[in-house]
Amino acid sequence: MKKVFTLIIGLIMASMLYAYDFTLKITPSAVFPFLSGGEKKYDIIGGGGFIDPGITFFDILNVGPEVGFFVVPKYNSKALESGDPNINFIPFGVQAGASFYPLSRLEVAAGFAGGVAGSFTNERSHYAPWYRVYADASFRINTRFSAGLDVSWLNVQNNSWFGNPGMAGLTAGLVVNIKFSTEKASGMVDAAIDYDENVFPLIYTIYKENPIGTITISNNESAEIRNVHVKFRAEGYTASEMECGTIKMLKKHKSEQVSFYADFNDKILRFSEAGKISGEIVIDYELLGDKRTSVVPVTISVYNRNSMRWVDSAILSSYVTNNAQEILELSKYFVGVARNHFRTGLNKNMQFSMYVYEGIRSLGVVCEEKSDTPYETTHLDFTLLDYVQYPYQTLSYRSGDKDDIGVLFMSMLESVGIGAAYIPLADDFIVAIELGDNEQALLNLFNNTDNLLVVYDKIWLPVSMSVISKDFSESWKRGVQKVSEALENDEDVEFIVLADAWQTYPPSGFSSDEVKNKVPSEKELVKAGEDAIAKYITQEFGPQIAAVQAQIKSEGVSITLYNRLGLLYVRAGLYDNAVAVYEVSAKMGSIPAMNNLGNILSLQKKYQKAKEWYEKVLAIDPENSTARKNLEKIETELEL
């Protein structure tokens, strides 16, 4: 018994740290004493019950004293002529049991009780140990009251603890539970939010799948709650009431956390300065089967729309937008001018990119490092907040840091269907222009691969944003140089493809109608664009053309060498030079040269001369499918 009381004292001391309930359980029962030490002493049934005041710990364990009283008729009590026909049992001791709530209205309990019982009859008394094992099933009328059925195995010993029962058998009856809580219940469910970082408007879309922080749900109702659904909404700033998580069951006076998600809309991009959003945590739950809702107001801190941390360089992709009106107006104009001077032998993306780059230069955009958030410092330290401009801001200010210029350039490229990637180096920001995935065809347009990048089975042309004041050729040269240096120094070189980064960090799409673009003159743009293409031709085709010319000089004139030289001129877009070379080869009887002459003259819309060359081919080779097919096209053009 000493150990039992020590356990009870220990539990009471522990209860000072936790919420618990006082309980009173009354169990009126019938007793069926079919065991009585080997002889028949009692009638079939008696009656009485138990009273159990106790303390419930952790909403499960109940401990306390137990006292009972039973009247059991003696066997054949009506035939007894004198004396007391009944034996009265008064068990007293302690009980410990556990309660469970498998359903909202169902309470199930089981436990053990034991102590000393007094037996009284004919003015005689006897004291012996007793114990019982019980089980209850109750209907919860409300959070304080429940009533149901109780069954137990009761054993009152005779002279020992076990093996010699004076009276033993089953009890069955009713049970009534009354609970009194030591901690006041507010009758509601509360919520509190916790987050380490303010919300970034730039990446507002990712908070639907990536949590802002956590929400702590606290049950201050007078019983456990079930089917808890936790949602967040902020009027004016969320597109929907976002479900953050569910809790199957939350016990009384307990708390549990769920992730904090939000379905923000683009209005959050209105924060030009840091601020706060007023929102609500909506908690739907069930209490004893009844549906309830608790709404808790919360406040969320928000950074300004230009803020980001370089914890993941791919975040920068959210600044890039391909559908802002001010971007589309300019990029389509630049590319429209480029189309009017398009050279079919050269790569389309490269030509258009040159015009877009030179168009940005013609607007007077310059690279200036921001004094408070310089790129070379902030992008290397993710603990610092960086301020990055949206494309419309760079256009409006006519200046920006390296990454700001890169964001503008990539926005324009993507808006006209040119794929872009970026490489944030330690001291430069490189934009990579996607040229295509036909490696062999592309490599024929360059003297060697030293000035290109081959990444993800595609060819890319790197351009530095730190020298936007210089022409495309210089920017390309520096881009190649900086990437090479970084690779040689074993630096961590990230190559971030916009299309891939947008899968995680979609474009914010933020722009402004206030930007009024000053469109450069077409004459000025054409001059800059054609100068860029001319430098490219000189750089990439000059050495190859010179090599073939030297071979012709040393080996003499041949159809093979002249056709090779003509092909180089075509690839370089030098059609007049190509025509002159192919004419020499054609006079020597080269059918490919004749076909090529027809092709070039068709591109120059000199259809009659082109027709003559195709006809010469067919006169020599009537089965030549290339000449026949192209001649049909030419005749159609001439008929129009």
C-alpha positions in Angstrom: 0.0 0.0 0.0 2.9 2.3 0.7 4.0 2.1 -2.9 0.5 2.8 -4.1 0.2 6.0 -2.0 3.7 7.1 -3.1 2.6 6.8 -6.7 -0.5 8.8 -6.1 1.5 11.6 -4.4 3.9 11.6 -7.3 1.1 12.0 -9.8 -0.5 14.8 -7.8 2.8 16.7 -7.8 3.3 16.2 -11.5 -0.3 17.4 -12.1 0.8 20.9 -10.9 2.6 21.2 -14.3 -0.4 20.1 -16.4 -4.1 20.7 -16.7 -6.3 18.1 -15.0 -9.9 17.6 -14.0 -11.6 16.6 -10.8 -14.1 13.8 -11.5 -16.9 12.1 -9.7 -18.0 8.7 -10.9 -21.1 7.0 -9.4 -21.8 3.4 -10.4 -25.0 1.8 -9.1 -24.7 -1.9 -9.8 -26.0 -5.3 -9.4 -23.6 -8.0 -8.2 -23.6 -11.7 -9.1 -21.5 -13.5 -6.4 -21.1 -16.9 -8.0 -17.7 -17.5 -6.3 -17.5 -17.8 -2.5 -14.5 -19.8 -1.4 -15.8 -23.2 -2.6 -19.2 -23.2 -0.9 -22.5 -21.6 -1.8 -23.0 -18.7 0.6 -25.1 -16.2 -1.4 -28.2 -15.8 -3.5 -27.8 -15.1 -7.2 -27.9 -11.3 -7.1 -27.2 -8.5 -4.8 -27.0 -4.7 -5.2 -25.0 -1.6 -4.3 -22.5 0.5 -6.1 -19.2 2.5 -6.1 -18.4 6.2 -5.7 -15.1 7.3 -7.2 -13.9 10.9 -6.7 -10.6 11.4 -8.6 -8.2 13.5 -10.6 -7.7 13.0 -14.4 -4.2 13.6 -15.6 -3.3 14.3 -19.3 -7.0 13.8 -20.2 -6.5 10.0 -20.0 -5.4 8.8 -16.6 -7.7 9.0 -13.6 -6.5 8.3 -10.0 -8.3 8.6 -6.7 -10.0 6.9 -3.8 -12.9 4.4 -4.3 -15.6 3.5 -1.8 -18.5 1.1 -2.3 -21.4 -0.5 -0.6 -23.1 -3.8 -1.5 -25.8 -5.8 0.1 -25.7 -9.5 -0.8 -28.5 -11.8 0.4 -27.3 -15.0 2.1 -28.1 -18.3 0.4 -31.7 -19.3 1.1 -32.1 -16.1 3.1 -35.9 -16.5 3.3 -35.6 -19.8 5.1 -33.4 -18.4 7.8 -35.4 -18.0 11.1 -33.2 -15.6 12.9 -30.3 -13.3 12.3 -29.4 -10.9 9.5 -30.4 -12.4 6.1 -27.8 -10.2 4.3 -24.1 -9.6 4.3 -23.0 -6.0 3.8 -19.7 -5.3 2.1 -18.0 -1.9 2.3 -14.9 -1.8 0.1 -12.5 1.1 0.4 -9.3 1.8 -1.4 -7.8 3.4 -4.5 -8.5 3.2 -8.2 -6.6 4.0 -11.4 -8.1 3.9 -14.8 -7.8 5.3 -18.3 -10.4 7.0 -20.5 -10.6 7.1 -24.3 -12.8 8.8 -26.8 -13.0 6.7 -30.0 -16.0 8.7 -31.1 -17.2 12.3 -30.4 -20.0 11.1 -28.0 -18.5 7.9 -26.8 -16.3 7.6 -23.7 -14.7 4.2 -23.0 -12.8 3.6 -19.7 -11.1 0.7 -18.0 -9.2 0.4 -14.8 -8.3 -1.4 -11.6 -9.2 -0.7 -7.9 -8.2 -2.4 -4.7 -7.9 -1.9 -0.9 -9.6 -3.2 2.2 -13.2 -4.3 2.5 -15.3 -4.7 5.6 -18.0 -7.5 5.8 -20.8 -7.0 8.3 -23.6 -9.4 9.4 -25.2 -10.5 12.7 -23.2 -7.8 14.5 -20.0 -9.4 13.4 -17.4 -7.9 11.1 -14.5 -9.1 9.1 -11.8 -7.2 7.1 -9.9 -8.5 4.1 -8.3 -7.3 0.9 -10.4 -6.7 -2.2 -9.9 -5.7 -5.8 -11.8 -5.3 -9.0 -11.2 -4.7 -12.7 -13.8 -2.6 -14.5 -14.8 -1.3 -18.0 -17.2 1.5 -18.8 -18.9 2.7 -22.0 -20.7 6.1 -21.7 -22.6 8.5 -23.9 -21.3 12.0 -23.5 -24.3 14.2 -22.9 -22.1 17.3 -22.9 -18.5 18.0 -22.0 -19.2 17.6 -18.2 -21.6 14.8 -18.0 -21.7 11.3 -19.4 -23.8 8.2 -18.6 -23.6 4.6 -19.6 -22.9 1.1 -18.5 -20.3 -0.4 -16.3 -19.2 -4.0 -15.8 -16.5 -5.3 -13.4 -15.0 -8.3 -11.8 -15.2 -7.9 -8.1 -13.2 -10.1 -5.6 -13.4 -9.7 -1.8 -10.9 -12.0 -0.2 -11.4 -14.0 3.0 -8.1 -14.2 4.8 -5.5 -13.6 2.0 -4.8 -11.4 -1.0 -5.4 -14.0 -3.6 -6.9 -17.5 -4.0 -9.4 -17.5 -1.2 -12.4 -15.3 -2.1 -15.0 -14.6 0.5 -17.2 -13.2 -2.2 -16.4 -12.8 -5.9 -18.3 -12.3 -9.1 -19.5 -9.9 -11.7 -21.0 -6.5 -11.2 -23.1 -4.7 -13.9 -24.9 -1.4 -13.8 -25.0 2.2 -14.7 -22.2 4.7 -14.6 -22.5 8.5 -14.3 -19.5 10.7 -14.8 -19.2 14.3 -13.7 -16.1 16.4 -14.5 -14.9 19.7 -13.0 -11.9 21.3 -14.8 -9.1 23.0 -12.8 -8.2 25.2 -15.8 -10.8 27.6 -17.1 -11.9 26.9 -20.6 -12.6 29.9 -22.8 -14.9 27.9 -25.0 -13.0 28.6 -28.2 -10.0 27.5 -30.2 -7.1 30.0 -30.5 -4.3 30.3 -33.1 -0.9 32.0 -33.2 1.4 32.3 -36.2 5.2 32.1 -36.1 7.6 32.8 -39.0 11.3 33.6 -39.3 11.1 35.7 -42.5 8.7 38.4 -43.7 6.7 37.7 -46.8 8.4 38.5 -50.1 5.8 40.0 -52.5 8.1 39.1 -55.4 7.5 35.4 -54.9 4.0 35.6 -53.6 2.8 32.6 -55.7 5.1 30.1 -54.0 3.5 30.4 -50.6 0.7 28.1 -51.8 3.2 25.2 -51.7 6.0 26.5 -49.6 5.0 27.5 -46.0 5.6 31.0 -44.6 6.0 29.5 -41.1 3.8 27.6 -38.7 0.3 28.1 -37.1 -0.1 26.9 -33.5 -3.7 25.8 -32.7 -4.6 25.7 -29.1 -7.7 23.9 -27.8 -9.4 26.0 -25.1 -12.7 24.2 -25.4 -14.0 22.1 -22.5 -13.3 18.8 -24.3 -11.2 17.5 -27.2 -12.0 18.7 -30.7 -12.0 16.7 -33.9 -11.7 17.2 -37.7 -9.9 20.5 -37.3 -9.4 22.4 -40.6 -7.1 25.4 -40.4 -7.3 28.0 -43.1 -5.9 31.5 -43.8 -7.4 34.5 -45.6 -6.5 38.2 -45.9 -9.2 40.3 -47.6 -7.8 42.1 -50.6 -4.6 40.2 -50.6 -5.6 36.5 -51.0 -7.3 34.9 -54.0 -8.9 32.2 -51.8 -9.2 30.9 -48.3 -6.2 28.6 -48.2 -6.3 25.4 -46.2 -3.1 25.1 -44.3 -3.6 21.8 -42.5 -5.8 19.4 -40.7 -5.7 17.9 -37.2 -7.7 14.7 -36.6 -8.1 15.2 -32.9 -6.7 17.8 -30.5 -7.1 17.2 -26.8 -8.4 19.8 -24.3 -5.8 22.4 -23.3 -3.4 21.0 -25.9 -1.7 22.6 -28.8 -0.5 21.4 -32.2 1.2 23.0 -35.2 0.4 23.0 -38.9 2.3 24.7 -41.7 1.3 28.2 -42.7 0.4 28.5 -46.4 -1.3 31.4 -48.2 -2.9 32.0 -51.6 -1.8 35.6 -52.2 -2.9 37.5 -55.2 -0.9 40.1 -57.2 -2.2 43.0 -55.1 0.5 42.2 -52.6 2.9 43.7 -55.1 1.5 47.2 -54.1 3.9 47.2 -51.2 6.6 49.7 -52.4 7.8 49.8 -48.8 7.8 47.3 -46.1 4.4 46.9 -44.4 1.8 44.6 -42.7 -1.2 42.6 -43.9 -4.2 42.0 -41.7 -5.5 38.4 -42.1 -7.5 35.8 -40.3 -6.9 32.2 -39.3 -10.2 30.3 -39.7 -10.5 27.1 -37.7 -13.4 24.8 -38.5 -13.8 21.9 -36.0 -16.2 19.6 -34.2 -17.0 19.5 -30.5 -18.9 16.4 -29.5 -20.1 16.1 -33.1 -21.3 19.7 -33.3 -19.6 21.9 -36.0 -18.0 25.1 -34.9 -15.8 27.9 -36.3 -13.2 30.1 -34.6 -11.8 33.1 -36.4 -8.5 34.6 -35.1 -7.1 37.9 -36.5 -3.4 37.9 -37.3 -0.9 40.4 -38.7 1.8 39.4 -41.2 4.9 41.5 -42.0 5.7 42.1 -45.6 8.9 43.3 -47.3 8.7 45.7 -50.2 8.1 44.3 -53.7 11.7 44.8 -54.8 13.3 42.8 -52.0 14.9 39.4 -52.3 17.6 37.3 -50.7 20.1 35.3 -52.7 19.3 32.1 -50.8 18.5 30.6 -54.2 19.7 32.4 -57.3 16.7 31.1 -59.2 14.5 33.5 -57.3 15.7 36.3 -59.5 13.7 34.7 -62.4 10.5 36.1 -60.8 11.6 39.6 -61.8 11.7 38.7 -65.4 8.4 39.2 -67.2 7.7 38.4 -70.8 4.2 40.0 -71.1 4.5 43.5 -69.6 3.2 46.1 -72.1 6.3 48.4 -71.9 8.5 45.4 -72.6 6.5 44.1 -75.5 6.3 47.5 -77.2 10.1 47.8 -77.3 11.1 44.2 -78.0 8.7 43.8 -80.9 9.9 47.0 -82.4 13.6 46.0 -82.1 12.9 42.5 -83.6 10.6 44.0 -86.3 13.5 46.2 -87.5 15.8 43.1 -87.3 13.4 41.1 -89.5 13.6 43.8 -92.2 17.3 43.2 -92.4 17.3 39.5 -91.7 20.1 37.3 -93.1 18.9 33.8 -93.7 22.3 32.2 -93.4 22.8 33.4 -89.8 21.2 32.2 -86.6 17.8 34.0 -86.0 18.1 34.2 -82.2 21.5 35.7 -82.4 20.5 38.3 -84.9 17.4 39.3 -83.0 19.3 39.4 -79.7 21.9 41.7 -81.2 19.2 44.1 -82.2 17.5 43.9 -78.8 20.8 44.5 -77.0 21.7 47.4 -79.2 18.2 48.8 -78.8 18.6 48.8 -75.0 21.9 50.7 -75.5 20.2 53.2 -77.8 17.7 54.0 -75.0 20.7 55.3 -72.9 20.5 52.5 -70.2 23.7 52.4 -68.2 25.1 50.1 -65.6 25.5 51.7 -62.2 26.1 49.8 -59.0 23.6 50.7 -56.3 25.3 52.3 -53.3 23.0 50.7 -50.6 22.6 47.2 -52.2 25.4 46.6 -54.6 25.2 43.4 -56.6 28.7 42.3 -55.9 28.0 42.3 -52.2 24.4 41.3 -51.7 24.3 38.3 -54.2 27.2 36.7 -52.3 25.6 37.0 -48.9 22.1 35.5 -48.5 21.7 37.2 -45.1 21.5 40.6 -46.8 18.4 41.9 -48.4 18.9 42.9 -52.0 16.9 45.5 -53.9 16.3 44.4 -57.5 14.5 46.5 -60.1 11.6 45.3 -62.2 12.1 45.9 -66.0 9.8 48.9 -66.1 11.9 50.6 -63.3 15.2 50.1 -65.2 13.5 51.5 -68.3 12.2 54.4 -66.3 15.5 55.2 -64.5 17.6 54.4 -67.6 20.1 52.8 -65.2 20.5 49.8 -62.9 22.9 47.3 -61.4 24.3 44.4 -63.4 21.4 42.1 -62.4 18.8 44.8 -63.1 20.1 45.2 -66.7 20.1 41.4 -67.0 16.5 41.2 -65.9 15.5 43.8 -68.5 17.5 42.1 -71.3 16.1 38.6 -70.5 12.5 40.0 -70.3 12.9 41.4 -73.8 14.4 38.2 -75.2 11.7 36.0 -73.6 8.9 38.3 -74.8 9.9 37.6 -78.5 10.4 33.8 -77.9 14.2 33.7 -77.4 15.1 31.4 -74.5 17.5 33.0 -71.9 19.5 31.8 -69.0 21.8 33.6 -66.5 25.0 33.1 -64.7 25.5 35.2 -61.5 29.2 35.4 -61.2 31.1 37.0 -58.3 31.9 40.2 -60.2 29.6 40.1 -63.2 26.1 39.1 -64.3 26.0 37.0 -67.5 23.0 36.5 -69.7 23.1 33.4 -71.9 21.2 33.5 -75.2 19.8 30.2 -76.5 20.8 29.7 -80.1 19.3 26.2 -80.5 20.0 22.5 -80.2 21.3 21.6 -83.6 24.9 21.6 -82.5 26.6 20.8 -85.8 24.6 23.4 -87.8 25.2 26.0 -85.2 28.9 25.3 -84.9 29.3 25.9 -88.6 28.4 29.5 -87.9 31.4 30.0 -85.6 35.1 29.8 -86.1 35.3 27.5 -83.0 33.5 26.7 -79.8 35.6 28.9 -77.5 33.1 31.7 -77.6 30.0 29.5 -76.9 28.6 27.5 -74.1 27.1 24.0 -74.6 24.7 23.3 -71.7 21.8 20.9 -71.5 22.4 19.9 -75.2 21.9 23.4 -76.4 24.2 26.1 -77.7 24.3 29.4 -75.7 26.0 32.7 -76.3 27.1 34.5 -73.1 26.8 38.3 -72.8 28.1 40.4 -69.9 25.7 43.0 -68.4 28.4 45.0 -66.7 29.5 46.6 -70.1 26.1 47.5 -71.5 27.6 50.8 -72.5 29.7 48.9 -75.1 28.5 47.2 -78.2 27.3 43.6 -78.4 30.7 42.3 -79.6 32.5 43.7 -76.5 29.8 42.4 -74.2 30.0 38.9 -75.8 33.8 39.0 -75.5 33.7 39.9 -71.8 31.0 37.3 -71.1 33.2 34.6 -72.5 36.2 35.9 -70.6 34.4 36.0 -67.2 32.8 32.6 -67.5 36.2 31.1 -68.6 38.0 32.7 -65.6 35.3 31.4 -63.2 35.6 27.9 -64.5 39.4 28.0 -64.5 39.3 29.2 -60.8 36.9 26.4 -59.9 34.3 28.8 -58.8 30.7 27.7 -58.2 29.2 28.6 -61.6 25.4 28.5 -61.6 23.7 28.2 -64.9 20.0 29.0 -64.4 17.6 28.5 -67.3 14.6 30.9 -67.0 12.1 28.3 -68.3 13.2 25.9 -65.6 13.4 28.5 -62.8 9.9 29.7 -63.6 8.6 26.3 -62.6 9.4 27.2 -59.0 9.5 30.9 -59.1 7.0 32.1 -61.7 7.2 35.7 -63.1 5.5 38.2 -60.8 4.3 40.1 -63.9 4.6 43.4 -62.1 4.7 46.4 -64.4 3.5 50.0 -64.7 1.5 52.0 -67.2 3.4 55.1 -66.3 6.5 54.2 -68.3 6.6 56.1 -71.6 9.1 54.5 -73.9 11.2 56.7 -76.2 11.7 54.5 -79.2 15.0 54.9 -81.0 15.0 55.8 -84.7 15.1 52.8 -87.0 18.1 54.3 -88.8 20.1 54.4 -85.5 19.0 50.9 -84.6 19.9 49.4 -88.0 23.3 51.0 -87.9 24.1 49.5 -84.5 22.6 46.1 -85.3 24.4 45.8 -88.6 27.6 46.9 -87.0 27.2 44.1 -84.5 26.5 41.6 -87.2 29.5 42.8 -89.3 31.8 42.4 -86.3 30.5 38.9 -85.7 31.1 38.0 -89.4 34.6 39.3 -89.3 35.4 37.5 -86.0 33.8 34.1 -86.8 34.0 33.8 -90.7 37.0 36.0 -91.4 39.6 33.4 -90.4 37.7 30.6 -92.3 37.3 32.6 -95.5 41.0 33.6 -95.4 42.0 30.0 -94.9 40.0 28.9 -98.0 41.3 31.8 -100.1 44.9 30.9 -99.1 44.2 27.3 -100.1 42.9 28.4 -103.5 46.0 30.5 -104.0 48.3 27.7 -103.2 46.4 24.8 -104.8 44.7 26.5 -107.7 41.1 27.0 -108.7 38.8 24.0 -108.1 35.0 23.4 -107.9 35.4 22.0 -104.4 37.3 25.0 -103.0 35.1 27.6 -104.7 31.9 25.9 -103.5 33.4 25.8 -99.9 34.2 29.5 -100.2 30.7 30.3 -101.5 29.1 28.4 -98.6 31.1 30.4 -96.1 29.9 33.6 -97.8 26.3 32.4 -97.6 26.6 31.5 -93.9 28.1 34.9 -93.3 25.2 36.6 -95.1 27.6 38.0 -97.7 25.3 37.0 -100.7 26.9 39.2 -103.3 30.3 37.7 -102.6 28.7 34.2 -102.7 27.1 34.9 -106.1 30.5 35.9 -107.6 32.2 32.8 -106.3 29.4 30.4 -107.3 29.3 31.8 -110.8 32.9 30.8 -111.3 32.2 27.3 -110.0 29.0 27.1 -112.1 31.0 27.9 -115.3 33.2 25.0 -114.4 30.1 22.8 -114.5 29.1 22.5 -110.8 25.4 21.6 -110.5 25.4 22.4 -106.7 26.8 25.8 -107.5 24.0 26.4 -110.0 21.4 25.4 -107.5 22.9 27.6 -104.8 22.9 30.5 -107.2 19.2 29.9 -107.8 18.6 29.8 -104.1 20.5 33.0 -103.4 18.8 34.9 -106.2 15.4 33.7 -105.0 16.2 35.1 -101.5 17.1 38.4 -103.2 13.8 38.1 -105.0 15.6 38.1 -108.4 13.2 35.4 -109.6 13.9 35.6 -113.3 17.7 35.1 -112.9 17.0 32.3 -110.4 14.8 30.6 -112.9 17.5 30.6 -115.5 19.9 28.8 -113.2 17.4 26.1 -112.2 16.7 25.6 -115.9 20.4 25.2 -116.6 20.5 22.5 -113.9 17.6 20.6 -115.4 19.1 20.8 -118.9 22.1 19.0 -117.6 20.3 16.7 -115.0 16.6 16.4 -115.9 16.0 14.3 -112.7 17.4 16.8 -110.3 14.6 17.1 -107.7 16.0 20.1 -105.9 16.1 22.2 -109.1 12.6 21.0 -110.3 11.0 21.7 -106.9 12.5 25.2 -106.6 11.7 26.0 -110.2 8.0 25.3 -109.5 8.1 27.7 -106.6 9.8 30.4 -108.8 7.2 30.0 -111.6 4.5 30.5 -109.0 6.1 33.7 -107.8 6.5 35.0 -111.3 2.8 34.4 -112.0 1.7 36.5 -109.0 
